[in-house]
Amino acid sequence: MVGKKRNIYSISVHDITNQATVNRTTFYAHFQDKYDFLEYWMTEKFQRTIRDRLPEQTRCNADNLRILIQTIFDFLLRFRQCSTPGDKQFEAMFENAMRQDLHRLLLKRVNEMDTQGFSQEKLEAAALIISWGIFGSALQ
């Protein structure tokens, strides 16, 4: 399923469960529908790509921010190259999940820094602005 170039709409729960060698009951115990699964799958792939280039213990600095930005650009480029015209309607769902995940990652990293004097609201706003800036630029 993953290696074949099919559009998302044409992939069924049956296709997913056959590829994963699990039954439908197991699938529905974890996911509401194929879109829930596909969003989870894309988010996992996104997180793994970031972890591969920036392990958890990586310090927050300008060089690592550059690596993060390049990783996001590369991931979105590969995502678009693998998409089919029939997937256009689902791009926003995946992009939103990735942007939210990037925001969580940045917020976690910002909270690990010495941020005395900054309220949690300001830190959350900074992480949100940075995540939108990176992700919005990558989408363009």
Phi and psi restraints in degrees (value plus and minus 20) as a CYANA .aco file:
   2 VAL   PHI     -87.5   -47.5
   2 VAL   PSI     -60.6   -20.6
   3 GLY   PHI     -95.3   -55.3
   3 GLY   PSI     -42.0    -2.0
   4 LYS   PHI    -103.9   -63.9
   4 LYS   PSI     124.5   164.5
   5 LYS   PHI    -110.7   -70.7
   5 LYS   PSI      67.5   107.5
   6 ARG   PHI    -139.7   -99.7
   6 ARG   PSI     133.4   173.4
   7 ASN   PHI    -102.3   -62.3
   7 ASN   PSI     137.9   177.9
   8 ILE   PHI     -82.2   -42.2
   8 ILE   PSI     -58.8   -18.8
   9 TYR   PHI     -79.6   -39.6
   9 TYR   PSI     -55.6   -15.6
  10 SER   PHI    -100.1   -60.1
  10 SER   PSI     -33.6     6.4
  11 ILE   PHI     -99.0   -59.0
  11 ILE   PSI     110.6   150.6
  12 SER   PHI    -127.2   -87.2
  12 SER   PSI     145.9   185.9
  13 VAL   PHI     -79.8   -39.8
  13 VAL   PSI     -56.9   -16.9
  14 HIS   PHI     -78.9   -38.9
  14 HIS   PSI     -65.0   -25.0
  15 ASP   PHI     -79.3   -39.3
  15 ASP   PSI     -64.8   -24.8
  16 ILE   PHI     -84.6   -44.6
  16 ILE   PSI     -67.2   -27.2
  17 THR   PHI     -88.0   -48.0
  17 THR   PSI     -55.0   -15.0
  18 ASN   PHI     -85.2   -45.2
  18 ASN   PSI     -65.6   -25.6
  19 GLN   PHI     -83.1   -43.1
  19 GLN   PSI     -58.8   -18.8
  20 ALA   PHI    -105.7   -65.7
  20 ALA   PSI     -27.0    13.0
  21 THR   PHI      32.1    72.1
  21 THR   PSI      29.7    69.7
  22 VAL   PHI    -148.7  -108.7
  22 VAL   PSI     139.1   179.1
  23 ASN   PHI    -108.4   -68.4
  23 ASN   PSI     147.0   187.0
  24 ARG   PHI     -82.7   -42.7
  24 ARG   PSI     -54.5   -14.5
  25 THR   PHI     -81.6   -41.6
  25 THR   PSI     -63.2   -23.2
  26 THR   PHI     -83.9   -43.9
  26 THR   PSI     -63.6   -23.6
  27 PHE   PHI     -76.7   -36.7
  27 PHE   PSI     -71.4   -31.4
  28 TYR   PHI     -92.3   -52.3
  28 TYR   PSI     -34.7     5.3
  29 ALA   PHI     -92.1   -52.1
  29 ALA   PSI     -41.4    -1.4
  30 HIS   PHI    -132.2   -92.2
  30 HIS   PSI     -45.7    -5.7
  31 PHE   PHI    -155.1  -115.1
  31 PHE   PSI     126.1   166.1
  32 GLN   PHI     -91.7   -51.7
  32 GLN   PSI     -61.0   -21.0
  33 ASP   PHI    -181.4  -141.4
  33 ASP   PSI    -196.3  -156.3
  34 LYS   PHI     -85.2   -45.2
  34 LYS   PSI     -50.2   -10.2
  35 TYR   PHI     -89.6   -49.6
  35 TYR   PSI     -58.1   -18.1
  36 ASP   PHI     -81.7   -41.7
  36 ASP   PSI     -65.3   -25.3
  37 PHE   PHI     -82.8   -42.8
  37 PHE   PSI     -67.4   -27.4
  38 LEU   PHI     -84.3   -44.3
  38 LEU   PSI     -55.6   -15.6
  39 GLU   PHI     -85.6   -45.6
  39 GLU   PSI     -63.6   -23.6
  40 TYR   PHI     -81.2   -41.2
  40 TYR   PSI     -66.2   -26.2
  41 TRP   PHI     -80.5   -40.5
  41 TRP   PSI     -65.4   -25.4
  42 MET   PHI     -85.0   -45.0
  42 MET   PSI     -61.4   -21.4
  43 THR   PHI     -83.5   -43.5
  43 THR   PSI     -62.5   -22.5
  44 GLU   PHI     -81.5   -41.5
  44 GLU   PSI     -63.5   -23.5
  45 LYS   PHI     -83.0   -43.0
  45 LYS   PSI     -62.2   -22.2
  46 PHE   PHI     -82.4   -42.4
  46 PHE   PSI     -68.4   -28.4
  47 GLN   PHI     -82.6   -42.6
  47 GLN   PSI     -61.0   -21.0
  48 ARG   PHI     -83.7   -43.7
  48 ARG   PSI     -60.8   -20.8
  49 THR   PHI     -82.0   -42.0
  49 THR   PSI     -64.4   -24.4
  50 ILE   PHI     -85.9   -45.9
  50 ILE   PSI     -65.3   -25.3
  51 ARG   PHI     -81.0   -41.0
  51 ARG   PSI     -55.8   -15.8
  52 ASP   PHI     -84.1   -44.1
  52 ASP   PSI     -55.0   -15.0
  53 ARG   PHI    -114.6   -74.6
  53 ARG   PSI     -45.8    -5.8
  54 LEU   PHI    -157.8  -117.8
  54 LEU   PSI      66.9   106.9
  55 PRO   PHI     -77.2   -37.2
  55 PRO   PSI     139.5   179.5
  56 GLU   PHI     -67.2   -27.2
  56 GLU   PSI     -61.9   -21.9
  57 GLN   PHI    -102.7   -62.7
  57 GLN   PSI     -15.2    24.8
  58 THR   PHI     -83.6   -43.6
  58 THR   PSI     113.0   153.0
  59 ARG   PHI     -94.7   -54.7
  59 ARG   PSI     133.2   173.2
  60 CYS   PHI    -107.0   -67.0
  60 CYS   PSI      88.0   128.0
  61 ASN   PHI    -170.1  -130.1
  61 ASN   PSI     157.3   197.3
  62 ALA   PHI     -82.2   -42.2
  62 ALA   PSI     -61.1   -21.1
  63 ASP   PHI     -82.8   -42.8
  63 ASP   PSI     -63.5   -23.5
  64 ASN   PHI     -92.3   -52.3
  64 ASN   PSI     -49.1    -9.1
  65 LEU   PHI     -85.4   -45.4
  65 LEU   PSI     -60.3   -20.3
  66 ARG   PHI     -81.2   -41.2
  66 ARG   PSI     -62.6   -22.6
  67 ILE   PHI     -82.8   -42.8
  67 ILE   PSI     -63.3   -23.3
  68 LEU   PHI     -81.5   -41.5
  68 LEU   PSI     -66.8   -26.8
  69 ILE   PHI     -80.9   -40.9
  69 ILE   PSI     -66.0   -26.0
  70 GLN   PHI     -83.0   -43.0
  70 GLN   PSI     -57.5   -17.5
  71 THR   PHI     -83.0   -43.0
  71 THR   PSI     -63.6   -23.6
  72 ILE   PHI     -83.3   -43.3
  72 ILE   PSI     -66.6   -26.6
  73 PHE   PHI     -79.8   -39.8
  73 PHE   PSI     -66.3   -26.3
  74 ASP   PHI     -82.2   -42.2
  74 ASP   PSI     -63.9   -23.9
  75 PHE   PHI     -82.8   -42.8
  75 PHE   PSI     -66.8   -26.8
  76 LEU   PHI     -85.8   -45.8
  76 LEU   PSI     -54.9   -14.9
  77 LEU   PHI     -83.1   -43.1
  77 LEU   PSI     -67.4   -27.4
  78 ARG   PHI     -83.3   -43.3
  78 ARG   PSI     -59.8   -19.8
  79 PHE   PHI     -78.8   -38.8
  79 PHE   PSI     -67.0   -27.0
  80 ARG   PHI     -87.6   -47.6
  80 ARG   PSI     -56.1   -16.1
  81 GLN   PHI     -87.0   -47.0
  81 GLN   PSI     -50.5   -10.5
  82 CYS   PHI    -106.0   -66.0
  82 CYS   PSI     -34.8     5.2
  83 SER   PHI     -94.2   -54.2
  83 SER   PSI     130.3   170.3
  84 THR   PHI    -128.5   -88.5
  84 THR   PSI     144.2   184.2
  85 PRO   PHI     -75.0   -35.0
  85 PRO   PSI     -51.5   -11.5
  86 GLY   PHI     -91.5   -51.5
  86 GLY   PSI     -32.1     7.9
  87 ASP   PHI    -108.0   -68.0
  87 ASP   PSI     -28.9    11.1
  88 LYS   PHI     -70.4   -30.4
  88 LYS   PSI     -61.0   -21.0
  89 GLN   PHI     -86.4   -46.4
  89 GLN   PSI     -37.2     2.8
  90 PHE   PHI    -122.9   -82.9
  90 PHE   PSI     -29.1    10.9
  91 GLU   PHI     -77.8   -37.8
  91 GLU   PSI     -62.4   -22.4
  92 ALA   PHI     -80.8   -40.8
  92 ALA   PSI     -59.1   -19.1
  93 MET   PHI     -82.4   -42.4
  93 MET   PSI     -67.0   -27.0
  94 PHE   PHI     -87.6   -47.6
  94 PHE   PSI     -63.2   -23.2
  95 GLU   PHI     -83.4   -43.4
  95 GLU   PSI     -59.5   -19.5
  96 ASN   PHI     -83.5   -43.5
  96 ASN   PSI     -63.2   -23.2
  97 ALA   PHI     -82.9   -42.9
  97 ALA   PSI     -61.5   -21.5
  98 MET   PHI     -87.4   -47.4
  98 MET   PSI     -62.1   -22.1
  99 ARG   PHI     -83.4   -43.4
  99 ARG   PSI     -62.2   -22.2
 100 GLN   PHI     -83.6   -43.6
 100 GLN   PSI     -58.9   -18.9
 101 ASP   PHI     -86.3   -46.3
 101 ASP   PSI     -60.7   -20.7
 102 LEU   PHI     -82.1   -42.1
 102 LEU   PSI     -61.5   -21.5
 103 HIS   PHI     -80.4   -40.4
 103 HIS   PSI     -65.8   -25.8
 104 ARG   PHI     -81.1   -41.1
 104 ARG   PSI     -62.7   -22.7
 105 LEU   PHI     -81.9   -41.9
 105 LEU   PSI     -67.5   -27.5
 106 LEU   PHI     -84.7   -44.7
 106 LEU   PSI     -60.4   -20.4
 107 LEU   PHI     -82.7   -42.7
 107 LEU   PSI     -61.6   -21.6
 108 LYS   PHI     -81.5   -41.5
 108 LYS   PSI     -65.5   -25.5
 109 ARG   PHI     -86.4   -46.4
 109 ARG   PSI     -60.4   -20.4
 110 VAL   PHI     -83.9   -43.9
 110 VAL   PSI     -60.4   -20.4
 111 ASN   PHI     -87.6   -47.6
 111 ASN   PSI     -40.7    -0.7
 112 GLU   PHI    -101.4   -61.4
 112 GLU   PSI     -35.2     4.8
 113 MET   PHI    -102.9   -62.9
 113 MET   PSI     147.5   187.5
 114 ASP   PHI     -95.8   -55.8
 114 ASP   PSI      83.8   123.8
 115 THR   PHI    -141.5  -101.5
 115 THR   PSI      14.5    54.5
 116 GLN   PHI     -78.4   -38.4
 116 GLN   PSI     118.9   158.9
 117 GLY   PHI      70.9   110.9
 117 GLY   PSI     -26.7    13.3
 118 PHE   PHI    -127.7   -87.7
 118 PHE   PSI     111.2   151.2
 119 SER   PHI     -94.1   -54.1
 119 SER   PSI     140.7   180.7
 120 GLN   PHI     -80.9   -40.9
 120 GLN   PSI     -55.8   -15.8
 121 GLU   PHI     -82.5   -42.5
 121 GLU   PSI     -61.6   -21.6
 122 LYS   PHI     -87.7   -47.7
 122 LYS   PSI     -58.0   -18.0
 123 LEU   PHI     -85.8   -45.8
 123 LEU   PSI     -62.3   -22.3
 124 GLU   PHI     -84.2   -44.2
 124 GLU   PSI     -60.6   -20.6
 125 ALA   PHI     -84.8   -44.8
 125 ALA   PSI     -62.1   -22.1
 126 ALA   PHI     -82.2   -42.2
 126 ALA   PSI     -65.2   -25.2
 127 ALA   PHI     -82.9   -42.9
 127 ALA   PSI     -59.0   -19.0
 128 LEU   PHI     -85.5   -45.5
 128 LEU   PSI     -65.1   -25.1
 129 ILE   PHI     -83.9   -43.9
 129 ILE   PSI     -64.7   -24.7
 130 ILE   PHI     -84.1   -44.1
 130 ILE   PSI     -63.7   -23.7
 131 SER   PHI     -84.3   -44.3
 131 SER   PSI     -62.0   -22.0
 132 TRP   PHI     -85.7   -45.7
 132 TRP   PSI     -59.4   -19.4
 133 GLY   PHI     -82.4   -42.4
 133 GLY   PSI     -66.5   -26.5
 134 ILE   PHI     -87.1   -47.1
 134 ILE   PSI     -70.7   -30.7
 135 PHE   PHI     -89.3   -49.3
 135 PHE   PSI     -60.8   -20.8
 136 GLY   PHI     -82.1   -42.1
 136 GLY   PSI     -62.3   -22.3
 137 SER   PHI     -82.7   -42.7
 137 SER   PSI     -62.2   -22.2
 138 ALA   PHI     -85.2   -45.2
 138 ALA   PSI     -58.0   -18.0
 139 LEU   PHI     -85.7   -45.7
 139 LEU   PSI     -55.5   -15.5
